[in-house]
Amino acid sequence: MAAWRMDVSSSLTWRAPAAEALFSLGEGERAAALLAEGTDRKGPDALSAAERRVVRLVRRGLGNREIAEELFVTASTVEQHLTRAYRKLGVRGRAELAAVPETTAH
């Protein structure tokens, strides 16, 4: 289970099927904990690796399309990572990112 936590966002996309499997094994408490885990994380250390990469590139002054090209993803993916990062960091946009300390997670 620890390996699953290495680099995931607080999305439920992988958590729901894993929790369902735990429930079917009679591990209801572990399943509930898995679903609750990460849903209220805030601050720089709450960012996924992908979100950290996007935030670093924003701080370097790159636009969404430039970031998408750099990371080989779509501009929509960049926007989604930024939206989640803004929420986790409690900021409203790019201008406020500079005031947020860098993450200590790697």
Jmol script that loads the backbone (N, CA, C; Angstrom):
load data "model"
ATOM      1  N   MET A   1       0.821  -1.186   0.000  1.00  0.00           N
ATOM      2  CA  MET A   1       0.000   0.000   0.000  1.00  0.00           C
ATOM      3  C   MET A   1       0.865   1.249   0.000  1.00  0.00           C
ATOM      4  N   ALA A   2       1.999   1.266   0.669  1.00  0.00           N
ATOM      5  CA  ALA A   2       2.853   2.450   0.744  1.00  0.00           C
ATOM      6  C   ALA A   2       3.319   2.887  -0.631  1.00  0.00           C
ATOM      7  N   ALA A   3       3.583   1.951  -1.520  1.00  0.00           N
ATOM      8  CA  ALA A   3       4.038   2.300  -2.862  1.00  0.00           C
ATOM      9  C   ALA A   3       2.971   3.093  -3.604  1.00  0.00           C
ATOM     10  N   TRP A   4       1.703   2.847  -3.333  1.00  0.00           N
ATOM     11  CA  TRP A   4       0.633   3.572  -4.004  1.00  0.00           C
ATOM     12  C   TRP A   4       0.646   5.034  -3.630  1.00  0.00           C
ATOM     13  N   ARG A   5       1.156   5.372  -2.458  1.00  0.00           N
ATOM     14  CA  ARG A   5       1.114   6.743  -1.956  1.00  0.00           C
ATOM     15  C   ARG A   5       2.276   7.593  -2.444  1.00  0.00           C
ATOM     16  N   MET A   6       3.209   7.004  -3.162  1.00  0.00           N
ATOM     17  CA  MET A   6       4.419   7.720  -3.524  1.00  0.00           C
ATOM     18  C   MET A   6       4.145   9.013  -4.275  1.00  0.00           C
ATOM     19  N   ASP A   7       3.357   8.992  -5.306  1.00  0.00           N
ATOM     20  CA  ASP A   7       3.159  10.172  -6.121  1.00  0.00           C
ATOM     21  C   ASP A   7       1.786  10.166  -6.756  1.00  0.00           C
ATOM     22  N   VAL A   8       0.788  10.474  -5.980  1.00  0.00           N
ATOM     23  CA  VAL A   8      -0.554  10.535  -6.515  1.00  0.00           C
ATOM     24  C   VAL A   8      -1.207  11.811  -6.038  1.00  0.00           C
ATOM     25  N   SER A   9      -2.092  12.328  -6.846  1.00  0.00           N
ATOM     26  CA  SER A   9      -2.853  13.482  -6.412  1.00  0.00           C
ATOM     27  C   SER A   9      -3.951  13.002  -5.486  1.00  0.00           C
ATOM     28  N   SER A  10      -4.725  13.944  -4.960  1.00  0.00           N
ATOM     29  CA  SER A  10      -5.791  13.545  -4.047  1.00  0.00           C
ATOM     30  C   SER A  10      -7.029  13.088  -4.809  1.00  0.00           C
ATOM     31  N   SER A  11      -6.867  12.826  -6.079  1.00  0.00           N
ATOM     32  CA  SER A  11      -7.957  12.321  -6.897  1.00  0.00           C
ATOM     33  C   SER A  11      -8.418  10.953  -6.388  1.00  0.00           C
ATOM     34  N   LEU A  12      -9.684  10.687  -6.569  1.00  0.00           N
ATOM     35  CA  LEU A  12     -10.227   9.395  -6.147  1.00  0.00           C
ATOM     36  C   LEU A  12     -10.157   8.359  -7.258  1.00  0.00           C
ATOM     37  N   THR A  13      -9.570   8.699  -8.401  1.00  0.00           N
ATOM     38  CA  THR A  13      -9.607   7.791  -9.539  1.00  0.00           C
ATOM     39  C   THR A  13      -9.018   6.434  -9.223  1.00  0.00           C
ATOM     40  N   TRP A  14      -7.964   6.338  -8.481  1.00  0.00           N
ATOM     41  CA  TRP A  14      -7.378   5.039  -8.132  1.00  0.00           C
ATOM     42  C   TRP A  14      -7.846   4.577  -6.766  1.00  0.00           C
ATOM     43  N   ARG A  15      -8.278   5.505  -5.936  1.00  0.00           N
ATOM     44  CA  ARG A  15      -8.671   5.150  -4.574  1.00  0.00           C
ATOM     45  C   ARG A  15      -9.976   4.364  -4.526  1.00  0.00           C
ATOM     46  N   ALA A  16     -10.928   4.748  -5.366  1.00  0.00           N
ATOM     47  CA  ALA A  16     -12.238   4.094  -5.315  1.00  0.00           C
ATOM     48  C   ALA A  16     -12.145   2.594  -5.600  1.00  0.00           C
ATOM     49  N   PRO A  17     -11.494   2.164  -6.692  1.00  0.00           N
ATOM     50  CA  PRO A  17     -11.396   0.718  -6.919  1.00  0.00           C
ATOM     51  C   PRO A  17     -10.589   0.005  -5.833  1.00  0.00           C
ATOM     52  N   ALA A  18      -9.548   0.672  -5.325  1.00  0.00           N
ATOM     53  CA  ALA A  18      -8.751   0.051  -4.262  1.00  0.00           C
ATOM     54  C   ALA A  18      -9.587  -0.105  -3.004  1.00  0.00           C
ATOM     55  N   ALA A  19     -10.379   0.916  -2.687  1.00  0.00           N
ATOM     56  CA  ALA A  19     -11.244   0.837  -1.500  1.00  0.00           C
ATOM     57  C   ALA A  19     -12.299  -0.252  -1.678  1.00  0.00           C
ATOM     58  N   GLU A  20     -12.823  -0.366  -2.884  1.00  0.00           N
ATOM     59  CA  GLU A  20     -13.816  -1.410  -3.152  1.00  0.00           C
ATOM     60  C   GLU A  20     -13.206  -2.796  -2.913  1.00  0.00           C
ATOM     61  N   ALA A  21     -11.970  -2.975  -3.354  1.00  0.00           N
ATOM     62  CA  ALA A  21     -11.294  -4.255  -3.133  1.00  0.00           C
ATOM     63  C   ALA A  21     -11.098  -4.517  -1.644  1.00  0.00           C
ATOM     64  N   LEU A  22     -10.709  -3.483  -0.909  1.00  0.00           N
ATOM     65  CA  LEU A  22     -10.531  -3.640   0.536  1.00  0.00           C
ATOM     66  C   LEU A  22     -11.857  -4.000   1.215  1.00  0.00           C
ATOM     67  N   PHE A  23     -12.952  -3.332   0.810  1.00  0.00           N
ATOM     68  CA  PHE A  23     -14.261  -3.652   1.372  1.00  0.00           C
ATOM     69  C   PHE A  23     -14.608  -5.114   1.117  1.00  0.00           C
ATOM     70  N   SER A  24     -14.343  -5.584  -0.104  1.00  0.00           N
ATOM     71  CA  SER A  24     -14.683  -6.971  -0.435  1.00  0.00           C
ATOM     72  C   SER A  24     -13.864  -7.974   0.369  1.00  0.00           C
ATOM     73  N   LEU A  25     -12.713  -7.525   0.874  1.00  0.00           N
ATOM     74  CA  LEU A  25     -11.870  -8.383   1.704  1.00  0.00           C
ATOM     75  C   LEU A  25     -12.192  -8.243   3.198  1.00  0.00           C
ATOM     76  N   GLY A  26     -13.241  -7.479   3.486  1.00  0.00           N
ATOM     77  CA  GLY A  26     -13.634  -7.290   4.882  1.00  0.00           C
ATOM     78  C   GLY A  26     -12.803  -6.258   5.616  1.00  0.00           C
ATOM     79  N   GLU A  27     -12.139  -5.407   4.871  1.00  0.00           N
ATOM     80  CA  GLU A  27     -11.279  -4.370   5.459  1.00  0.00           C
ATOM     81  C   GLU A  27     -11.947  -3.004   5.340  1.00  0.00           C
ATOM     82  N   GLY A  28     -13.141  -2.885   5.897  1.00  0.00           N
ATOM     83  CA  GLY A  28     -13.925  -1.658   5.796  1.00  0.00           C
ATOM     84  C   GLY A  28     -13.243  -0.432   6.360  1.00  0.00           C
ATOM     85  N   GLU A  29     -12.587  -0.585   7.503  1.00  0.00           N
ATOM     86  CA  GLU A  29     -11.905   0.568   8.118  1.00  0.00           C
ATOM     87  C   GLU A  29     -10.760   1.061   7.249  1.00  0.00           C
ATOM     88  N   ARG A  30      -9.979   0.119   6.724  1.00  0.00           N
ATOM     89  CA  ARG A  30      -8.867   0.509   5.846  1.00  0.00           C
ATOM     90  C   ARG A  30      -9.386   1.161   4.573  1.00  0.00           C
ATOM     91  N   ALA A  31     -10.497   0.657   4.044  1.00  0.00           N
ATOM     92  CA  ALA A  31     -11.081   1.229   2.833  1.00  0.00           C
ATOM     93  C   ALA A  31     -11.544   2.654   3.085  1.00  0.00           C
ATOM     94  N   ALA A  32     -12.216   2.880   4.207  1.00  0.00           N
ATOM     95  CA  ALA A  32     -12.685   4.225   4.541  1.00  0.00           C
ATOM     96  C   ALA A  32     -11.515   5.179   4.730  1.00  0.00           C
ATOM     97  N   ALA A  33     -10.463   4.697   5.378  1.00  0.00           N
ATOM     98  CA  ALA A  33      -9.281   5.538   5.581  1.00  0.00           C
ATOM     99  C   ALA A  33      -8.627   5.889   4.249  1.00  0.00           C
ATOM    100  N   LEU A  34      -8.594   4.934   3.337  1.00  0.00           N
ATOM    101  CA  LEU A  34      -8.006   5.177   2.026  1.00  0.00           C
ATOM    102  C   LEU A  34      -8.787   6.242   1.271  1.00  0.00           C
ATOM    103  N   LEU A  35     -10.101   6.176   1.331  1.00  0.00           N
ATOM    104  CA  LEU A  35     -10.927   7.162   0.640  1.00  0.00           C
ATOM    105  C   LEU A  35     -10.790   8.549   1.267  1.00  0.00           C
ATOM    106  N   ALA A  36     -10.598   8.618   2.571  1.00  0.00           N
ATOM    107  CA  ALA A  36     -10.475   9.905   3.243  1.00  0.00           C
ATOM    108  C   ALA A  36      -9.081  10.496   3.095  1.00  0.00           C
ATOM    109  N   GLU A  37      -8.097   9.644   2.879  1.00  0.00           N
ATOM    110  CA  GLU A  37      -6.704  10.060   2.808  1.00  0.00           C
ATOM    111  C   GLU A  37      -6.462  11.050   1.677  1.00  0.00           C
ATOM    112  N   GLY A  38      -5.818  12.135   1.990  1.00  0.00           N
ATOM    113  CA  GLY A  38      -5.399  13.073   0.969  1.00  0.00           C
ATOM    114  C   GLY A  38      -6.456  14.050   0.513  1.00  0.00           C
ATOM    115  N   THR A  39      -7.690  13.904   0.951  1.00  0.00           N
ATOM    116  CA  THR A  39      -8.738  14.782   0.437  1.00  0.00           C
ATOM    117  C   THR A  39      -8.692  16.174   1.031  1.00  0.00           C
ATOM    118  N   ASP A  40      -8.037  16.344   2.167  1.00  0.00           N
ATOM    119  CA  ASP A  40      -7.985  17.666   2.785  1.00  0.00           C
ATOM    120  C   ASP A  40      -6.564  18.194   2.920  1.00  0.00           C
ATOM    121  N   ARG A  41      -5.629  17.621   2.184  1.00  0.00           N
ATOM    122  CA  ARG A  41      -4.243  18.054   2.273  1.00  0.00           C
ATOM    123  C   ARG A  41      -4.087  19.434   1.659  1.00  0.00           C
ATOM    124  N   LYS A  42      -3.302  20.272   2.320  1.00  0.00           N
ATOM    125  CA  LYS A  42      -3.058  21.632   1.842  1.00  0.00           C
ATOM    126  C   LYS A  42      -1.577  21.940   1.960  1.00  0.00           C
ATOM    127  N   GLY A  43      -1.146  22.951   1.236  1.00  0.00           N
ATOM    128  CA  GLY A  43       0.228  23.415   1.326  1.00  0.00           C
ATOM    129  C   GLY A  43       1.128  22.787   0.280  1.00  0.00           C
ATOM    130  N   PRO A  44       2.351  23.300   0.181  1.00  0.00           N
ATOM    131  CA  PRO A  44       3.283  22.842  -0.848  1.00  0.00           C
ATOM    132  C   PRO A  44       3.566  21.348  -0.817  1.00  0.00           C
ATOM    133  N   ASP A  45       3.614  20.751   0.352  1.00  0.00           N
ATOM    134  CA  ASP A  45       3.919  19.320   0.441  1.00  0.00           C
ATOM    135  C   ASP A  45       2.760  18.441  -0.012  1.00  0.00           C
ATOM    136  N   ALA A  46       1.581  19.027  -0.217  1.00  0.00           N
ATOM    137  CA  ALA A  46       0.420  18.267  -0.670  1.00  0.00           C
ATOM    138  C   ALA A  46       0.403  18.095  -2.191  1.00  0.00           C
ATOM    139  N   LEU A  47       1.263  18.809  -2.894  1.00  0.00           N
ATOM    140  CA  LEU A  47       1.272  18.736  -4.353  1.00  0.00           C
ATOM    141  C   LEU A  47       1.822  17.405  -4.848  1.00  0.00           C
ATOM    142  N   SER A  48       1.213  16.901  -5.915  1.00  0.00           N
ATOM    143  CA  SER A  48       1.764  15.713  -6.573  1.00  0.00           C
ATOM    144  C   SER A  48       3.015  16.139  -7.329  1.00  0.00           C
ATOM    145  N   ALA A  49       3.798  15.181  -7.772  1.00  0.00           N
ATOM    146  CA  ALA A  49       5.013  15.495  -8.532  1.00  0.00           C
ATOM    147  C   ALA A  49       4.671  16.259  -9.810  1.00  0.00           C
ATOM    148  N   ALA A  50       3.594  15.870 -10.470  1.00  0.00           N
ATOM    149  CA  ALA A  50       3.184  16.558 -11.700  1.00  0.00           C
ATOM    150  C   ALA A  50       2.791  17.999 -11.409  1.00  0.00           C
ATOM    151  N   GLU A  51       2.069  18.214 -10.321  1.00  0.00           N
ATOM    152  CA  GLU A  51       1.681  19.574  -9.936  1.00  0.00           C
ATOM    153  C   GLU A  51       2.912  20.403  -9.593  1.00  0.00           C
ATOM    154  N   ARG A  52       3.878  19.805  -8.893  1.00  0.00           N
ATOM    155  CA  ARG A  52       5.125  20.521  -8.562  1.00  0.00           C
ATOM    156  C   ARG A  52       5.876  20.920  -9.827  1.00  0.00           C
ATOM    157  N   ARG A  53       5.948  20.018 -10.804  1.00  0.00           N
ATOM    158  CA  ARG A  53       6.642  20.330 -12.060  1.00  0.00           C
ATOM    159  C   ARG A  53       5.979  21.516 -12.747  1.00  0.00           C
ATOM    160  N   VAL A  54       4.651  21.511 -12.821  1.00  0.00           N
ATOM    161  CA  VAL A  54       3.931  22.599 -13.473  1.00  0.00           C
ATOM    162  C   VAL A  54       4.153  23.904 -12.713  1.00  0.00           C
ATOM    163  N   VAL A  55       4.062  23.872 -11.392  1.00  0.00           N
ATOM    164  CA  VAL A  55       4.261  25.084 -10.594  1.00  0.00           C
ATOM    165  C   VAL A  55       5.668  25.632 -10.802  1.00  0.00           C
ATOM    166  N   ARG A  56       6.680  24.761 -10.834  1.00  0.00           N
ATOM    167  CA  ARG A  56       8.055  25.225 -11.067  1.00  0.00           C
ATOM    168  C   ARG A  56       8.179  25.937 -12.407  1.00  0.00           C
ATOM    169  N   LEU A  57       7.543  25.384 -13.433  1.00  0.00           N
ATOM    170  CA  LEU A  57       7.622  25.993 -14.760  1.00  0.00           C
ATOM    171  C   LEU A  57       6.841  27.307 -14.819  1.00  0.00           C
ATOM    172  N   VAL A  58       5.738  27.400 -14.099  1.00  0.00           N
ATOM    173  CA  VAL A  58       4.998  28.659 -14.013  1.00  0.00           C
ATOM    174  C   VAL A  58       5.883  29.716 -13.356  1.00  0.00           C
ATOM    175  N   ARG A  59       6.573  29.330 -12.290  1.00  0.00           N
ATOM    176  CA  ARG A  59       7.465  30.269 -11.597  1.00  0.00           C
ATOM    177  C   ARG A  59       8.607  30.736 -12.491  1.00  0.00           C
ATOM    178  N   ARG A  60       8.977  29.915 -13.476  1.00  0.00           N
ATOM    179  CA  ARG A  60      10.014  30.309 -14.439  1.00  0.00           C
ATOM    180  C   ARG A  60       9.462  31.230 -15.520  1.00  0.00           C
ATOM    181  N   GLY A  61       8.139  31.440 -15.502  1.00  0.00           N
ATOM    182  CA  GLY A  61       7.525  32.361 -16.444  1.00  0.00           C
ATOM    183  C   GLY A  61       6.929  31.735 -17.686  1.00  0.00           C
ATOM    184  N   LEU A  62       6.864  30.417 -17.755  1.00  0.00           N
ATOM    185  CA  LEU A  62       6.302  29.748 -18.926  1.00  0.00           C
ATOM    186  C   LEU A  62       4.779  29.801 -18.913  1.00  0.00           C
ATOM    187  N   GLY A  63       4.189  29.883 -20.093  1.00  0.00           N
ATOM    188  CA  GLY A  63       2.741  29.830 -20.248  1.00  0.00           C
ATOM    189  C   GLY A  63       2.274  28.386 -20.322  1.00  0.00           C
ATOM    190  N   ASN A  64       0.972  28.197 -20.304  1.00  0.00           N
ATOM    191  CA  ASN A  64       0.415  26.839 -20.303  1.00  0.00           C
ATOM    192  C   ASN A  64       0.843  26.028 -21.521  1.00  0.00           C
ATOM    193  N   ARG A  65       0.834  26.631 -22.695  1.00  0.00           N
ATOM    194  CA  ARG A  65       1.230  25.893 -23.903  1.00  0.00           C
ATOM    195  C   ARG A  65       2.703  25.518 -23.856  1.00  0.00           C
ATOM    196  N   GLU A  66       3.529  26.440 -23.373  1.00  0.00           N
ATOM    197  CA  GLU A  66       4.961  26.143 -23.262  1.00  0.00           C
ATOM    198  C   GLU A  66       5.208  25.015 -22.267  1.00  0.00           C
ATOM    199  N   ILE A  67       4.488  25.054 -21.155  1.00  0.00           N
ATOM    200  CA  ILE A  67       4.612  23.999 -20.145  1.00  0.00           C
ATOM    201  C   ILE A  67       4.177  22.664 -20.736  1.00  0.00           C
ATOM    202  N   ALA A  68       3.070  22.682 -21.474  1.00  0.00           N
ATOM    203  CA  ALA A  68       2.565  21.456 -22.098  1.00  0.00           C
ATOM    204  C   ALA A  68       3.612  20.858 -23.035  1.00  0.00           C
ATOM    205  N   GLU A  69       4.249  21.700 -23.823  1.00  0.00           N
ATOM    206  CA  GLU A  69       5.287  21.209 -24.738  1.00  0.00           C
ATOM    207  C   GLU A  69       6.477  20.655 -23.966  1.00  0.00           C
ATOM    208  N   GLU A  70       6.874  21.344 -22.925  1.00  0.00           N
ATOM    209  CA  GLU A  70       8.025  20.918 -22.107  1.00  0.00           C
ATOM    210  C   GLU A  70       7.782  19.557 -21.453  1.00  0.00           C
ATOM    211  N   LEU A  71       6.536  19.347 -20.984  1.00  0.00           N
ATOM    212  CA  LEU A  71       6.206  18.121 -20.247  1.00  0.00           C
ATOM    213  C   LEU A  71       5.561  17.045 -21.119  1.00  0.00           C
ATOM    214  N   PHE A  72       5.372  17.344 -22.409  1.00  0.00           N
ATOM    215  CA  PHE A  72       4.754  16.388 -23.337  1.00  0.00           C
ATOM    216  C   PHE A  72       3.345  15.984 -22.894  1.00  0.00           C
ATOM    217  N   VAL A  73       2.564  16.992 -22.490  1.00  0.00           N
ATOM    218  CA  VAL A  73       1.168  16.791 -22.110  1.00  0.00           C
ATOM    219  C   VAL A  73       0.333  17.832 -22.844  1.00  0.00           C
ATOM    220  N   THR A  74      -0.979  17.776 -22.689  1.00  0.00           N
ATOM    221  CA  THR A  74      -1.839  18.770 -23.324  1.00  0.00           C
ATOM    222  C   THR A  74      -1.946  20.014 -22.445  1.00  0.00           C
ATOM    223  N   ALA A  75      -2.338  21.126 -23.070  1.00  0.00           N
ATOM    224  CA  ALA A  75      -2.551  22.360 -22.311  1.00  0.00           C
ATOM    225  C   ALA A  75      -3.661  22.154 -21.282  1.00  0.00           C
ATOM    226  N   SER A  76      -4.642  21.339 -21.608  1.00  0.00           N
ATOM    227  CA  SER A  76      -5.725  21.039 -20.671  1.00  0.00           C
ATOM    228  C   SER A  76      -5.186  20.340 -19.422  1.00  0.00           C
ATOM    229  N   THR A  77      -4.252  19.425 -19.609  1.00  0.00           N
ATOM    230  CA  THR A  77      -3.640  18.733 -18.467  1.00  0.00           C
ATOM    231  C   THR A  77      -2.915  19.729 -17.585  1.00  0.00           C
ATOM    232  N   VAL A  78      -2.199  20.658 -18.194  1.00  0.00           N
ATOM    233  CA  VAL A  78      -1.503  21.705 -17.430  1.00  0.00           C
ATOM    234  C   VAL A  78      -2.514  22.515 -16.623  1.00  0.00           C
ATOM    235  N   GLU A  79      -3.614  22.907 -17.258  1.00  0.00           N
ATOM    236  CA  GLU A  79      -4.652  23.680 -16.570  1.00  0.00           C
ATOM    237  C   GLU A  79      -5.228  22.904 -15.387  1.00  0.00           C
ATOM    238  N   GLN A  80      -5.431  21.601 -15.567  1.00  0.00           N
ATOM    239  CA  GLN A  80      -5.967  20.782 -14.477  1.00  0.00           C
ATOM    240  C   GLN A  80      -4.984  20.703 -13.318  1.00  0.00           C
ATOM    241  N   HIS A  81      -3.694  20.504 -13.633  1.00  0.00           N
ATOM    242  CA  HIS A  81      -2.681  20.473 -12.571  1.00  0.00           C
ATOM    243  C   HIS A  81      -2.634  21.812 -11.840  1.00  0.00           C
ATOM    244  N   LEU A  82      -2.706  22.903 -12.594  1.00  0.00           N
ATOM    245  CA  LEU A  82      -2.674  24.229 -11.961  1.00  0.00           C
ATOM    246  C   LEU A  82      -3.886  24.452 -11.072  1.00  0.00           C
ATOM    247  N   THR A  83      -5.049  24.049 -11.534  1.00  0.00           N
ATOM    248  CA  THR A  83      -6.271  24.216 -10.743  1.00  0.00           C
ATOM    249  C   THR A  83      -6.144  23.491  -9.403  1.00  0.00           C
ATOM    250  N   ARG A  84      -5.661  22.243  -9.454  1.00  0.00           N
ATOM    251  CA  ARG A  84      -5.484  21.496  -8.199  1.00  0.00           C
ATOM    252  C   ARG A  84      -4.402  22.125  -7.332  1.00  0.00           C
ATOM    253  N   ALA A  85      -3.327  22.580  -7.948  1.00  0.00           N
ATOM    254  CA  ALA A  85      -2.244  23.220  -7.184  1.00  0.00           C
ATOM    255  C   ALA A  85      -2.737  24.500  -6.520  1.00  0.00           C
ATOM    256  N   TYR A  86      -3.474  25.318  -7.247  1.00  0.00           N
ATOM    257  CA  TYR A  86      -4.013  26.553  -6.662  1.00  0.00           C
ATOM    258  C   TYR A  86      -4.875  26.232  -5.443  1.00  0.00           C
ATOM    259  N   ARG A  87      -5.743  25.223  -5.587  1.00  0.00           N
ATOM    260  CA  ARG A  87      -6.626  24.853  -4.471  1.00  0.00           C
ATOM    261  C   ARG A  87      -5.815  24.392  -3.263  1.00  0.00           C
ATOM    262  N   LYS A  88      -4.826  23.526  -3.509  1.00  0.00           N
ATOM    263  CA  LYS A  88      -4.013  23.004  -2.404  1.00  0.00           C
ATOM    264  C   LYS A  88      -3.163  24.083  -1.756  1.00  0.00           C
ATOM    265  N   LEU A  89      -2.728  25.058  -2.555  1.00  0.00           N
ATOM    266  CA  LEU A  89      -1.865  26.112  -2.030  1.00  0.00           C
ATOM    267  C   LEU A  89      -2.645  27.312  -1.504  1.00  0.00           C
ATOM    268  N   GLY A  90      -3.945  27.337  -1.770  1.00  0.00           N
ATOM    269  CA  GLY A  90      -4.770  28.441  -1.290  1.00  0.00           C
ATOM    270  C   GLY A  90      -4.506  29.746  -2.021  1.00  0.00           C
ATOM    271  N   VAL A  91      -4.188  29.648  -3.313  1.00  0.00           N
ATOM    272  CA  VAL A  91      -3.950  30.853  -4.111  1.00  0.00           C
ATOM    273  C   VAL A  91      -4.985  30.936  -5.225  1.00  0.00           C
ATOM    274  N   ARG A  92      -5.087  32.133  -5.806  1.00  0.00           N
ATOM    275  CA  ARG A  92      -6.084  32.339  -6.853  1.00  0.00           C
ATOM    276  C   ARG A  92      -5.500  32.419  -8.253  1.00  0.00           C
ATOM    277  N   GLY A  93      -4.189  32.407  -8.360  1.00  0.00           N
ATOM    278  CA  GLY A  93      -3.612  32.493  -9.694  1.00  0.00           C
ATOM    279  C   GLY A  93      -2.100  32.507  -9.681  1.00  0.00           C
ATOM    280  N   ARG A  94      -1.531  32.674 -10.863  1.00  0.00           N
ATOM    281  CA  ARG A  94      -0.076  32.635 -11.052  1.00  0.00           C
ATOM    282  C   ARG A  94       0.654  33.666 -10.213  1.00  0.00           C
ATOM    283  N   ALA A  95       0.096  34.849 -10.139  1.00  0.00           N
ATOM    284  CA  ALA A  95       0.768  35.941  -9.422  1.00  0.00           C
ATOM    285  C   ALA A  95       0.992  35.604  -7.945  1.00  0.00           C
ATOM    286  N   GLU A  96       0.092  34.839  -7.362  1.00  0.00           N
ATOM    287  CA  GLU A  96       0.206  34.499  -5.947  1.00  0.00           C
ATOM    288  C   GLU A  96       1.150  33.325  -5.689  1.00  0.00           C
ATOM    289  N   LEU A  97       1.540  32.602  -6.729  1.00  0.00           N
ATOM    290  CA  LEU A  97       2.421  31.443  -6.541  1.00  0.00           C
ATOM    291  C   LEU A  97       3.781  31.829  -5.987  1.00  0.00           C
ATOM    292  N   ALA A  98       4.277  32.999  -6.350  1.00  0.00           N
ATOM    293  CA  ALA A  98       5.601  33.428  -5.909  1.00  0.00           C
ATOM    294  C   ALA A  98       5.680  33.555  -4.393  1.00  0.00           C
ATOM    295  N   ALA A  99       4.577  33.846  -3.741  1.00  0.00           N
ATOM    296  CA  ALA A  99       4.562  34.023  -2.293  1.00  0.00           C
ATOM    297  C   ALA A  99       4.523  32.693  -1.531  1.00  0.00           C
ATOM    298  N   VAL A 100       4.267  31.606  -2.224  1.00  0.00           N
ATOM    299  CA  VAL A 100       4.147  30.296  -1.592  1.00  0.00           C
ATOM    300  C   VAL A 100       5.525  29.652  -1.551  1.00  0.00           C
ATOM    301  N   PRO A 101       5.955  29.143  -0.382  1.00  0.00           N
ATOM    302  CA  PRO A 101       7.278  28.491  -0.307  1.00  0.00           C
ATOM    303  C   PRO A 101       7.339  27.234  -1.166  1.00  0.00           C
ATOM    304  N   GLU A 102       8.530  26.907  -1.609  1.00  0.00           N
ATOM    305  CA  GLU A 102       8.748  25.680  -2.378  1.00  0.00           C
ATOM    306  C   GLU A 102       8.403  24.480  -1.497  1.00  0.00           C
ATOM    307  N   THR A 103       8.036  23.404  -2.121  1.00  0.00           N
ATOM    308  CA  THR A 103       7.728  22.170  -1.406  1.00  0.00           C
ATOM    309  C   THR A 103       9.000  21.524  -0.863  1.00  0.00           C
ATOM    310  N   THR A 104       8.848  20.768   0.206  1.00  0.00           N
ATOM    311  CA  THR A 104       9.976  20.003   0.741  1.00  0.00           C
ATOM    312  C   THR A 104       9.925  18.572   0.255  1.00  0.00           C
ATOM    313  N   ALA A 105       8.808  18.201  -0.393  1.00  0.00           N
ATOM    314  CA  ALA A 105       8.675  16.835  -0.923  1.00  0.00           C
ATOM    315  C   ALA A 105       9.442  16.728  -2.240  1.00  0.00           C
ATOM    316  N   HIS A 106       9.845  15.508  -2.565  1.00  0.00           N
ATOM    317  CA  HIS A 106      10.586  15.311  -3.822  1.00  0.00           C
ATOM    318  C   HIS A 106       9.862  14.372  -4.719  1.00  0.00           C
TER     319      HIS A 106
END
end "model"
wireframe off; spacefill off
backbone 0.3
color backbone group
